[in-house]
Amino acid sequence: MKRREFLEFSAKGALGAAVVGLVGCSNNGEDTAATDTSTDEAVLAEAAASDSALPEIEWQMATSWPLALDTIFGGAVIFAERVAAMTGGRFTIVPRASGELAPGLEVLNVVEQGAVPIGHTASYYYTGKSPATAFGTALPFGLTSRQQNAWLYEGGGLELMQEFYRERFGVIQFPAGNTGAQMGGWWNREIETPADLQGLKVRIPGLGGQVMDKLGATVQVLAGGEIFQALQTGAIDAAEWVGPYDDEKLGLQDAAQFYYAPGWWEPGPTLEVEIGLSEWDNLPEVYQEIIKTAAFQANTQMLARYDARNFEALQRLVAGGTQLRVFSNDILQAAEAASFALYDELAQSDTDFNAILADWTAFREGIQAWHTALETPYNVYIATRESA
C-alpha cells in the first residue's frame, strides 16, 4: 500500500477545519493509592528480595484471550512476568487461555465467585451485570487511549471504578492493557447509510452493541476465537475485534471483504486485571504494590506494541485484497445520537452508571476540547498534506 494512498484513506471524513474553542475543565488533582504508579520498580524488587518472610504464592489467571493473539494475551504475560521478576519468583501468576479456566466472557464471574484468584479481561463484556462496567473499557464516542489513561490515572476515574467494583463484585481491578483506537470491523457488504444496518447480524460487545441494536442491527457477543467461523459461515454479517494485527492473525480477511473505520464504539479501550478482594487483602503490601506496577507496565506496553504492529499489518491486508472503507457521516451521526440517548436512559435506571457518567462526561468535554485545539489540526494536516 503506497504511503499517499494510506494517507488519503486516513483523511477521508476528516474535519475540514479544527474547532479551537478550548473550554475549561476541572480536576481535583488528588493523589490516591489507587492511581499511584510512581513507586520505583527497583525499590519494590529489593524490598521483596530482602524479606525472607514473604510467602511463595502461585495463582492461575483466567483470561478472555486465545493464545494465538500474542499482543492481547501478551498483556497478561507482561503483567505476570513483571510480578515474578520483582518478587524474585516468589509470586508467580500463570495466564491461561480463554476456555481453560473459564469461558472468555465469564472471567469477572469466576473471579467474583472466588473460583480463580485473578483474571485479565475487558470490563465491557459484563454490561449485563451492570452497564457501569463499560467505563472501565470504553464507551462509544468516548475517550481515546491517552484520554482514558488520563481519566483513570489522574482524573479520578480509577478510584470511582475501584469503589464500584468493590461494592458490586467484591473485586479490585487495575488497568493492564490498551489496544488503542480500534477498527470498525469486517463486513460482508458495503454500508453507506444507517438504513443499511437494519437486520444485519453483527458481533459487537459492550454498549456499542446496544447502540447497534438501536440502529436496527441484530447483535451477538462472541469470544475472539469464535469470530472467524461465525463470519465465514454467514452466521453473522459483520464482526469487529481489535485492529489489523489481531484481525490478520484471526484470518478475518478471509471471511469478509470490507474493512471499515473508525471503531467509534472503542476509541481507546482499556483491558484490566481483576483480583478477588479476599485474595488481594491477604497479600503482603509489597506484593500489592508490585501488582500495581506490573499492571501499569502492561497497560503502556500493550498499547505501544499495537501501535508498532498495526500499520504494517494494515498494509499487508490491503496488498492482499482487503477493501478499506470509512463509515459515512450519516452513520457516525446516527450512532452518536443513539449513543448519548442510551446514556440518558441508563443514567435514569442505574445509579452506578449515573454517578460515574457525570464525572466521565465532565472530563471528556475538557480533554476533548484540549486535544481538538492542538492535536486535531496537526493530524488533519499530516493526513491531507501533499507528499514532500
N, C-alpha and C positions, 0 to 999 in steps of 0.2 A: 504494500500500500504506500503510495507516494506521500511525502510529508504534506504537500499542498492539499491533496485530496482529504487527508486526515483532518487538517485544519478547517477545510470547508465544511466537513461533516460536523465538527465541533461547533462551528459558528452558526449553524442553522438554528433559527429561532432565538438567537441571542438578542439581548436588549439593544435597540438602536442607539440609545443614549443612556448613560448611567444616572440613576437618581442619586443626587448627592446631598439630600436633606438629612443631616445627621440628627437623630433625636436622642435625648438623654436616656440613660438607664441607670438604675441604682443597684448597688451590690453591697451587702453588709460587710463584706471583706473579712468575715470571721474565719479563723483557722480552727479546725477541729481534728480530732484523731482520725475521723473517717476519711479525711482528704489529705492527711499528712504523708506526702511521699518524699519528703526531704531527708529521711533517715539514711545515713551513709551505709551503703551495702557492706563495705569492708568492716565497719564497726559492728554491724549485726553478725557478720560471719565470725569475727573474733570473739564476740560475746558467746555465740553458740559453741565455738570450739573450746573455749576456756572453762566452760561449765560442765563438769563431768556428771552432774546430777540431771542434766536434761534427758528426757526419755527418748527411746527409739520408737518411732511410730511409722506404720505403713498404712496408707489409705488407698483404696481403689476409687478412681474418679469416673463417674458416668459422664459421657459427652453426647452431644447431638450430631456428631460428625462421622462420616465414613473415613477410614484410614487413607483412602486414595487422595483425599483433599488435604494435601500436606500443609497448606498455608492456614486453613481454618482449624483443622485438627492440630496443626503446629502451634497454635496459641496455647492449647492445653499442655503441649510438650514443653514449650518455652517456660511456662509457669512451673511445671513440675521439676524441670532441670534446675531452675534457679533456686527453688526451695531446697533441693538436695544439695546443691553446691554450697549454699550459705549455711547449711546445718552440718556440713561435713558428712553427709549421708545418713544422719540420724533420723531425719524426717523425709520419707520417700512417699511420693504420690504417683500412682500408676494410671495414666489416662487410658480409658478403654473406649473402643469404637461404639458408635450408635448400635444399639441392639444387644450388646454384650451384657451390660448390667441393667439397662432399661431401654425401651424404645426411644428413638431420638427426640420425640416430642413430649416425653414424660420425665425429663431429668429433674425439674423442680419438684415434681410429685414425689419421686423416690428420696430426694434429699429432705423434703418436708416430713416424710414418713419415718425418716431415720434408717431407711433400708441401705443407703450408702451415705458416707460422711460428706462427700463433696461432688460437685458437678460443674461442667462447663457447657454453657448453652446460651441461647438468645431469649431474653425475657419475654419478648412479644409472642412467643409460642404459647403463652399461658394467659392470654387475654380472656379466655373462657373462665378462668378462675377470678380474674379481676382486670378490667381494662387499664387500670393504673400500671400494670406491669409493662405496658408498651413504652412508658417513658424511659425505662432502663435500656431499651434498644433504639427505637426510632419511631417517630410519628410522621405520617405523610405531610409533606411540605414543612418539615421541621428543621432540625439542626444538622449542619454538616459535621464531619468528624471533628474538626477543630472546635466548632461551636459546642458540640456535645461534650467534648473534654472540658472546655471552659466552664460549662454549666455544672458538670459533675464535680470537678476538682476545685473550682474557685467560685462558683455561683450558688453553692448550697444545694445543688441537685442530689449529690450522693448522700448527704445527711437525710434529705427527705425520703429518698428511696430506701435507705437502710432502716429508717424508722418504720416505714410502711411494711417492708419485708419482715422485720422483727415482730410487729404486731399481728400481721396477717398470716405469715407462714412459719414463724419460728426459725428464720433463716437470716444469715448475713451475707451480703454479696459485695463484690468489688469488680470494677471494670477490668477486663482481661482480654481485650482484643477489639479491633475495629476494622471493618473491611473497606472503609472509605465509601464514597458515593457508588451506588450500585447501578447496574444497567436495568433497562425496563423489560428485559426478558425476551424469550423466544416465542414467536407467533407463527402459526401455520397459514396466516393470511395477512394482508396489509390492513391496518387500522387507521382510518382517516378522520372519523367523526365519533362522538360519543355513542351515536346510534349503532355503530359497528360493533360495540361491545355487547350488545343485547344478546343474551343466550349463550355466549361463549363460556366454555368451561376453563377456568383459569386457576393455576396453582399460585397462591399468594397468601402469606400468613399475616398475623397481626391486624392492626386497624386498617392497613391498606386493603386487606381482604374485605373488611366491612364497607369500605368506600367503593370497591369494585362491585360489591353486592348492590349498593345504592345506584350504581351506574348500569345495572341490569345484567352483569355477568354472574355466572354460577361459580362459586368459589370453592376450591378444595385446598386443604393443607396437607402436604406430603413431605416426608423427610427427604433429605438430599439424595440419598441412594435410590429413591423410588421414582424420581422425576423422569429420567430418560425413558423408561419403559412406558410410563403413562403417556408421555408426549408422542413417542414413536407409534404406539398402537392406536392413538386417537382417543384414548380415554379422557384426555384433556386437550384443549386447543392452544393453550399458551401456558408458559411457566417461567417464573423468574427464580434465579438462585442468587448469585452474587455478581460476578463480572467475568470478563474474558478468560482469566487464568483458570478459575474453578470451573466455569462452564465448559471450557475446552476439555478439561480432564473428565467431566461427566459425559462428554460426547454429545452435548445438546445440539451442536451444529449439524449433527447427522439426523436429528429428529425434527428440526424446523428450519425454515429458510430465513425468516425475517427477524432481525435483532434490533430491538428498539432502545432508545434512550430518551430522557433520563428515567431512572427508577425513582420517581417522585415520592414513593412511599418509604424510601430508605436513603435519604441523602447523606447519612453518616452513622450507620448502625453500630452500636456497642454490643459486644459479647461480654459475658460475665462469669466469674467464679462464684458459685453458691455453696455455702457451708452451713450445716445444721448448727443452731445456736448451742446445743448441748455439747457438740464436738468443739466448737470454737471456744466456748467458755472454759473448757478443760485444758486448752493449750497453754503452755508457758508464754509469758508476754513476749519473749524474744521470738518465738515461733510465729506469733500473731503479726509482729512487725515484719518478719521475713515474708509472710504471705502477702502483706500489703505491697511490699517492694517488688516481689516476683510478679504480682498481678499488674503492677504499673509497667513493668518491663514488657510483659506480654501484650499489654494494650498498645504501647507505642511501636513495638517491633512488628506486630502483625500488620499494622497499617503501612509501615514502611515497605514490607515485603509485597503487599498487594500493589502499592503504587509502583514499585520497581518492576513488577512482573506483568501487570495488566496491559500496558501499552504494546509490548511485544506480542502478547497473546492475541490482542485485537488485530494486529497486522497479519498474523498467521491466519486468523479466521476469515478476514476479508480476502486474502490471497486464495483461500480455499473455496470461496464462493458465497460466503455469508453476505447477506444484503443488509446494510445498516439503514435504519430509519429513525426519524425523530418524531415523537408524539406531537401532534398538531397543537397549536394554541387552544383550539376549541376543546380538545380532550383535556389539556392541562387545566384550563379554566374551570371546566365542569368538575374535574376531580378535586381541585382546590376548594370549590364551593361545597362539594359534598363532604369533604374532609372536615371543614370547620362547622358545618351543620351537624355532623356526627359528634364533634367535641362538645357542642352545646347540649346535645341530647344526653351524652354520657355524664356531663357535669351535673345535670339535673337529677340523674338517677344513681350516681355513685359518689359518695362523699370523698373517698380517697382520690378519685380521679379529679374531682373539682378542686381539691386543695392543692394538688401538685400542678394542675393546669394553670392556676393563677400565677404561680412562681415561674413556671416554664415559659408562659406567654410573655411576661414582662422581660425576661432575659432574652427571649427570641427576638422581640422587637428591637431591643437595644443593640444586640450584637449583629443582627442582620443589617441594620442601618449603618453600623460601622463598616462592615465588610462591603456593603454596597458603595459606600463613599470612596473606598480606596481600592479594593480588590476587583470589583466588577469592571471598572474602566480599564484596568490593566489586562484582565483576562479577555475582554472583548477586543482590545487592540491586538493582543497576541493571536487570537483566533481569526482575525479578519485582515491582518496586515499582508501586504504582498511579500513574497519571499525575497530576501536580500540577494 
